[in-house]
Amino acid sequence: MNLSNSSSTPSGMGLRCKDGDIAVIVGDVPGCEGNVGRIVQVRGPTTQLIGYVCWQIKPSDKRPLFIRDHDGSIVGERVVWKSRIFHPDCFLLPVRPPQDDKSIETNNNLEIERTDYATQ
């Protein structure tokens, strides 16, 4: 997605992604639906483009990303950071564990009973 009319990001908004995240594209503009499911790197700061809070993105692979050009045409482009392609936060799903799963600890002594009676 390539949008114009950027301005600064409003403060205090609850965003899904954060700078440095890996995310999955879960939505896109008509004609660019082929991007859904792609894994991208997310880079901040955010910017507001035509009513959406957007992150700069770069795919994790080298396949072209479908981009809506300034004239409205859809083109396939190999995106790098210099491409400055932005995608709305609401169309990205970060890939990270939930907050309550930060660590899993147990105090139990986990012993495995061997049933094959193999010699050690």
MILUM-234436 format. One record per residue (C-alpha): residue number from 1; chain; x, y, z. Coordinates in Angstrom, 1 decimal. Layout:
N
+-----+--------+--------+--------+--------+
| num | cadena |     px |     py |     pz |
+-----+--------+--------+--------+--------+
| NUM |      A |      X |      Y |      Z |
...
+-----+--------+--------+--------+--------+
//
This chain:
120
+-----+--------+--------+--------+--------+
| num | cadena |     px |     py |     pz |
+-----+--------+--------+--------+--------+
|   1 |      A |    0.0 |    0.0 |    0.0 |
|   2 |      A |    1.4 |    3.4 |   -0.9 |
|   3 |      A |   -0.7 |    6.3 |    0.3 |
|   4 |      A |   -0.2 |   10.0 |    0.1 |
|   5 |      A |   -1.1 |   13.1 |    2.3 |
|   6 |      A |    1.1 |   12.2 |    5.3 |
|   7 |      A |    1.0 |   14.0 |    8.6 |
|   8 |      A |    2.2 |   13.3 |   12.1 |
|   9 |      A |    0.8 |   10.5 |   14.1 |
|  10 |      A |   -1.8 |   11.4 |   16.8 |
|  11 |      A |   -0.5 |   10.6 |   20.2 |
|  12 |      A |   -2.2 |    8.2 |   22.7 |
|  13 |      A |   -3.4 |    5.8 |   20.1 |
|  14 |      A |   -3.5 |    2.1 |   20.9 |
|  15 |      A |   -1.4 |    0.4 |   18.2 |
|  16 |      A |   -1.0 |   -3.3 |   17.4 |
|  17 |      A |    2.6 |   -3.1 |   16.2 |
|  18 |      A |    5.7 |   -1.4 |   17.5 |
|  19 |      A |    9.0 |   -0.5 |   15.9 |
|  20 |      A |   11.1 |   -3.5 |   15.1 |
|  21 |      A |    8.2 |   -6.0 |   15.1 |
|  22 |      A |    7.7 |   -8.8 |   12.6 |
|  23 |      A |    4.1 |   -8.8 |   11.4 |
|  24 |      A |    1.7 |  -10.5 |    9.1 |
|  25 |      A |   -0.3 |   -8.5 |    6.6 |
|  26 |      A |   -3.9 |   -9.2 |    7.4 |
|  27 |      A |   -5.6 |   -6.7 |    5.1 |
|  28 |      A |   -4.9 |   -4.4 |    2.1 |
|  29 |      A |   -6.6 |   -2.2 |   -0.5 |
|  30 |      A |   -8.5 |   -3.7 |   -3.4 |
|  31 |      A |   -6.1 |   -5.1 |   -6.0 |
|  32 |      A |   -3.4 |   -5.7 |   -3.4 |
|  33 |      A |   -5.1 |   -8.7 |   -1.6 |
|  34 |      A |   -2.3 |  -10.9 |   -2.7 |
|  35 |      A |   -0.2 |   -9.3 |    0.0 |
|  36 |      A |   -2.4 |  -10.8 |    2.7 |
|  37 |      A |   -0.4 |  -13.4 |    4.6 |
|  38 |      A |    3.0 |  -11.9 |    3.8 |
|  39 |      A |    5.5 |  -11.5 |    6.6 |
|  40 |      A |    7.0 |   -8.0 |    6.9 |
|  41 |      A |    9.4 |   -6.1 |    9.2 |
|  42 |      A |    7.9 |   -3.0 |   10.8 |
|  43 |      A |    9.8 |    0.2 |   11.3 |
|  44 |      A |    8.8 |    3.4 |   13.0 |
|  45 |      A |    8.1 |    6.1 |   13.6 |
|  46 |      A |    4.5 |    5.9 |   12.5 |
|  47 |      A |    2.9 |    8.4 |   10.1 |
|  48 |      A |   -0.7 |    9.2 |    9.4 |
|  49 |      A |   -1.8 |    8.6 |    5.8 |
|  50 |      A |   -5.4 |    9.4 |    4.6 |
|  51 |      A |   -6.8 |    8.6 |    8.1 |
|  52 |      A |   -4.7 |    5.5 |    8.9 |
|  53 |      A |   -1.8 |    5.3 |   11.3 |
|  54 |      A |    0.9 |    3.6 |    9.2 |
|  55 |      A |    4.3 |    1.9 |    9.6 |
|  56 |      A |    7.0 |    1.6 |    7.1 |
|  57 |      A |    7.3 |   -2.1 |    6.1 |
|  58 |      A |    9.7 |   -4.3 |    4.2 |
|  59 |      A |    8.8 |   -8.0 |    3.3 |
|  60 |      A |   11.0 |  -10.6 |    4.9 |
|  61 |      A |   11.6 |  -12.2 |    1.5 |
|  62 |      A |   12.5 |  -10.8 |   -1.9 |
|  63 |      A |    9.2 |  -11.5 |   -3.7 |
|  64 |      A |    7.5 |   -8.4 |   -5.1 |
|  65 |      A |    4.8 |   -6.7 |   -3.0 |
|  66 |      A |    1.7 |   -5.4 |   -4.7 |
|  67 |      A |    1.7 |   -1.6 |   -4.4 |
|  68 |      A |   -1.1 |    0.8 |   -5.4 |
|  69 |      A |    0.9 |    3.5 |   -7.3 |
|  70 |      A |    0.1 |    7.2 |   -7.2 |
|  71 |      A |   -1.9 |    7.0 |  -10.4 |
|  72 |      A |   -4.1 |    4.2 |   -8.9 |
|  73 |      A |   -2.5 |    1.3 |  -10.9 |
|  74 |      A |   -1.3 |   -1.8 |   -9.1 |
|  75 |      A |    2.3 |   -2.8 |   -9.6 |
|  76 |      A |    4.6 |   -5.5 |   -8.2 |
|  77 |      A |    7.6 |   -4.0 |   -6.5 |
|  78 |      A |   10.6 |   -5.5 |   -4.7 |
|  79 |      A |   10.4 |   -3.4 |   -1.5 |
|  80 |      A |   13.5 |   -2.3 |    0.4 |
|  81 |      A |   13.7 |    0.2 |    3.3 |
|  82 |      A |   14.6 |    3.0 |    0.7 |
|  83 |      A |   11.2 |    2.3 |   -1.0 |
|  84 |      A |    9.4 |    3.9 |    1.9 |
|  85 |      A |    6.3 |    1.8 |    1.6 |
|  86 |      A |    3.8 |    2.3 |    4.5 |
|  87 |      A |    1.0 |    0.0 |    5.6 |
|  88 |      A |   -1.8 |    0.7 |    8.1 |
|  89 |      A |   -1.3 |   -0.6 |   11.7 |
|  90 |      A |   -4.9 |   -2.0 |   11.6 |
|  91 |      A |   -3.9 |   -4.2 |    8.6 |
|  92 |      A |   -0.9 |   -5.7 |   10.4 |
|  93 |      A |   -0.8 |   -8.4 |   13.1 |
|  94 |      A |    2.4 |   -8.6 |   15.1 |
|  95 |      A |    4.0 |  -12.0 |   15.6 |
|  96 |      A |    5.0 |  -12.1 |   19.3 |
|  97 |      A |    3.8 |  -14.0 |   22.3 |
|  98 |      A |    0.9 |  -12.5 |   24.4 |
|  99 |      A |    2.0 |  -10.5 |   27.5 |
| 100 |      A |    0.8 |  -13.2 |   29.9 |
| 101 |      A |    3.0 |  -15.8 |   28.3 |
| 102 |      A |    6.4 |  -14.0 |   28.8 |
| 103 |      A |    7.9 |  -17.0 |   30.6 |
| 104 |      A |    6.8 |  -20.5 |   31.6 |
| 105 |      A |    8.3 |  -21.7 |   34.8 |
| 106 |      A |    7.7 |  -24.8 |   36.8 |
| 107 |      A |    8.9 |  -25.9 |   40.3 |
| 108 |      A |    8.0 |  -29.5 |   39.6 |
| 109 |      A |   10.6 |  -32.2 |   39.2 |
| 110 |      A |    9.7 |  -33.7 |   35.9 |
| 111 |      A |   10.8 |  -37.3 |   35.8 |
| 112 |      A |   10.3 |  -39.5 |   32.8 |
| 113 |      A |    9.6 |  -43.2 |   33.5 |
| 114 |      A |   11.2 |  -45.3 |   30.8 |
| 115 |      A |    9.1 |  -48.3 |   29.8 |
| 116 |      A |   11.6 |  -50.0 |   27.5 |
| 117 |      A |   14.0 |  -50.8 |   30.3 |
| 118 |      A |   17.0 |  -49.9 |   28.2 |
| 119 |      A |   20.4 |  -50.0 |   29.8 |
| 120 |      A |   22.2 |  -46.8 |   30.5 |
+-----+--------+--------+--------+--------+
//
